[in-house]
Amino acid sequence: MPKLDWHQETLYVLLAGMEAIWLSALLGLVSRPDPGLRLVRSPWALLAVTLSALWLSRLVNRLRLDLTRSRLLILYLAGLTVLLMLKAGVYSGYPWWNLDWLGQAFADAARPFAWPEAYALVVAAGLYLWWRGLRLGRERPSPGTVYFRFQVGLAALVVACLSPVFYRSLARPAVGLIFGFFSVSLLAVAAARLQAIARGPKPFQGRHWLGILVAFTLLVLFSSALLASLGLEEAASWLWTGLGLAGHYLGRVLFLLLVPLGLLAELLVYILRHLRSRFMAGDLPTPPPQLQERTQETLPPLAENTLLVHALSWLLFALLAALVLALLARSFRQSRRRPVEETEEIRESLGGMSLLFADLATWWDRLLGRLRVKRRQVAAPRAPYPEPGTAEYRLALSIRQIYVKLLALGAAREHPRQPPQTPYEYAQMISGALPDSSAEIGLITEVYVRVRYGASPVNDSQEAAVRQAWERVRHQAFFR
């Protein structure tokens, strides 16, 4: 049984928490204050369902069933989870020992076009969270993954906060959800960065940070004691006074730089309040007296021309909407970008000084061979490569295609094959990422090397064994 990585599991919990928070905000936006929908509006309940999907799928993977049985078991567990969510939310009035709620649930399921709102939202939320839990189990979290999920959640929270401005019937999300999302996101980013640093090479200051801190502290203490023993208190006070003056003038410069930004932010807040008043009942909000005086002194045309204020309001709203759409489009484009260049089959471009010297020696022998008397040599017999269209060619091509899929899987798991790596070295590396599939990866690599570089062909039984091994590898990687 592989050792449990607590850092990885903590990161999984944080990512699931991010998704549960913004999904809870959206579901609370579109759902009415119905007691049956209390479950889907709770981020804790959504987090529990997501983690259940993640960990139950891993348990199914540990059973090492075939692909069809594993999928059926996953569907059964997902359906059972949705039924429990319906019991806890929609049919909470029934006692647990009374199974009449189960008959009512199946009766409602038989009328898909007449589902109650609470029933439809609970079923949709349960299936979506199971799908996200399965997808989360397939990913290997990295800082890029966390950043993409943060962008998606931030866009969802922006939609949840701006929608009540235009539709007064919608409820605003709780402030605690917003603060909770940012807090969990910061923790997820920190955990992902720590995990990325732990995988990579550690610099000198990363390995000895405690010793550097202690040495620097002792240096400051001994330097201060030396200055005091030599009677240089006056020099130290001069130094402290100089630093204080520098900080004072630096603060004044920063104040002069930040005052215009503060005035601009105050004006933008007034424009946003005006934009809000256009879509909700009430008169135009009155700006504070300080802003009126500054506006009349600095920007008189803007204060007098209402049409210009309206135009700026719509322009600001359009810019914000375009920015959100651009961030979403960029995130989805980056997430769908596949490392095509990392899945090539031929990567044995080995380099190094030894190969350079070997090439020079071969060139020198070839040059001297032209001056020698040529002798007849009998070439060793070599088995030709299978001709296209034959059964041997089809089997060899199938083996090589399966190996290319293995390379693509490794690249998707952030373990691409490097040019100096041989197939056997790469098999050891990817087996570390997929320890449950080490035997299957070894079989695929062995048969591929025989087809790619050897002279012995493969038969139908060997090709079928490699194909079954690849199906097991893909299945175990899917649920990991």
Buried (B, 14 or more C-beta within 10 A) or exposed (E): EEEEEEEEEBBBBBBBBBBBBBBBBBBBBEBEEBEBBBBBBBBEBBBBBBBBBBBBBEEBBEEEBEEEEBBEBBEEBBBEBBBBBBBBBBBBEBEEEEEEBBEBBEEBBEEEEEBEBBBEBBBBBBBBBBEBBBEBBEBBBBBEBBBBBBBBBBBBBBBBBBBBBEEEEBBBBBEEBBEBBBEBBEBBBBBBEEBBEEEEEEEEEEEEEEEEEEEEEEEEEEEEEEBEEEEEEEEEEEEEEEEEEEEEEEEEEEEEEEEEEEBEEBBEEBBBBBBBBBEEEEEEEEBEEEBEEBBEEEEEEBBEEEEEBBEBBEEBBEEBEEEBEEBBEEBEEEEEEEEEEBBEEEBEEEEEEEEEEEEEEEEEEEEEEEEEEEEEEEEEEEEEEBEEEEEBBBBBEBBBEBBEBBBBBBBBBBBBBEEEBBBEEBBBBBBEBBEBBBEBBBBBBBBBBBBBEEEEBBEEEBBEBBEEBBBBBBBBBBBB
